[in-house]
Amino acid sequence: MTTRILTEAAASISELKANPMKVALSADGAPVAVLNRNEPAFYCVPAEAYEMLMDHVEDLELLAIAEKRKDEESIKADIDEL
């Protein structure tokens, strides 16, 4: 079975066990595919990249809500009355 590896960098589980920080830092801030028997088992994603990914996911969720509501009737409100 062939599986796509969605990163430029990859490391084996043995390499990860031997030196986790070396593997994590080996891709200069990009994710690293951790392979088990030449198949991706999981991705090691640096904190900064993960935070950026989560921000992007949140933006997409908010966009979906905005698209869903764009044709709804608007209600005028006075901020002083809130």
N, C-alpha and C positions, 0 to 999 in steps of 0.2 A: 504494500500500500504506500502510495506517495502522498506526502503531506507538505503543504507550502510552509516555508519558514518566512515569517513576515518581518525579519530584521536583516540588517547587514552583518551583524555579529552573532556568533553562536559559540557555545561552550558545552562541554559534557558535564554530567552530574559529578563525575570524578574530579574535574577541574574546580567545580563549584565547592565541593567538600574540602578540597585541599586549600583553597584560598578564595573565600567568598568575595572579599573586597576587591581583589584583583580582577575577578570576573565582572563584578558590578561596575568597575571603573574602566574596563577595557574598551568600551565603545564610546568613550568621551561624551557621556550624557544621554546616549541613545539606548533603547532597550536591547537586551541580549537574550537570544533564544537559548534555553537550557535544554539540551538534548538527552534523551534516554534511548539508547540503541538506535541512534541516528534519527529519531523522531522528536519533534518538540514536545517536551513535557510541560513546560511553562515558560513565561517570559519574566526576566528580571528587569524591572523598570525603575530607574532612578526616581527619587522623590520629586524632583523638579518636573520631570517629564510626566509623572503620574498626576501631579497637581494641574499641569497644563491640560492633560487629557480630560480630567474631571471638569475643569472649567469649560472646555469645549462641549462636553456632553450636556452640561447644565445649560449652556447657550442654545444648543439644539432643542432641548426640552422646552425652554422658554419660547423659542421661535415657533414650535409646534402649537403651544398654547395661544400665542398671538395670532397665528394663521387661523386657528379654529374660531377665535373670537372676533376677527376683523370685520365680519359682516353683522355683528350684533348691534342692536340699537344702543346708542350711548346715552348716558344719564348725566345731566349737568349737576354739578355740586359746587357749593361755595366752601372754600377751605375754612372760613371762619365759623361755619355752622357745624363742622365736623367735630 
